[in-house]
Amino acid sequence: MAAATSMIEKVQANNLVEARDSAKRTVDHKALIKKFIKTFESSSSSDVKFGRRKYKATLQQAVNDKIGTVFIDLNDVEEFCKKEIVEPDDQISQSPIQLQQAIENLVADIEKQAPRYQRFFYEACDAEQPDRDAGYKAE
């Protein structure tokens, strides 16, 4: 009985440490997600207004009512994180070590806490939402 109680306490302590670490990364993750939405470039994307910036072009389509949902590809997020690890943005975080950890854990944290990160992506998309095209007409 004592061994089972000890194991439960260890699991609870580990969960608490993991939750605290995740909470520390939240601010950096929000900034990284906003930068991702704003700047991610894809070789498969080509837009007259936004060039290769895939999610800016996708947001334009959503604003113009051509699509109803903006889907975020985790492979794109992973590709973005690989580039950020090589060239981290000093403007995102006060601590380079904390930023490095945030970048390394972004995809895993998205997978573990999808509803929470869905809200972060929604907020970033809302903030980066472009104006409707000049020729926009509601159908």
C-alpha positions, 0 to 999 in steps of 0.5 A: 500500500505504501509503495502504491501511495509513493508511486502516485505521489511521484506521478503527481509531482512529475505532472506538476513539474511538467505543467509548470514548465509548460506554463513557462513556455506559454508566452514564448509559444504565443509569440512564436505562433504569431510569428509563424502565422505572419511569416511562414513561407512554403515553396508550394504556396504562391500568392499575388499579394503575399508571395510564399507566405502560406498562412497570410494567403490562407487568411486572405481567403478566409476573410474573403469568404472563400474558405471557412476554416484555416487549417494549420499543418503541424509539419509546417510548424515543425519546419518553422521550429527547425529554422527558428532553432538555427536563427532564433528571434531575440525579440520573442524572449528575454532568455535565449535558453527559455526561447530555445526550450520553447521552440524545441517543445512547441510541436509536442505541446501542441499535440498534448494540449490541442484545444489550448493551442487551437485558441493560441492559433485563433488569436494569432490568426485574428491579430494577423487577419488582413482586410478584405480585398478591394473587389470583395463581394458577398455571395 
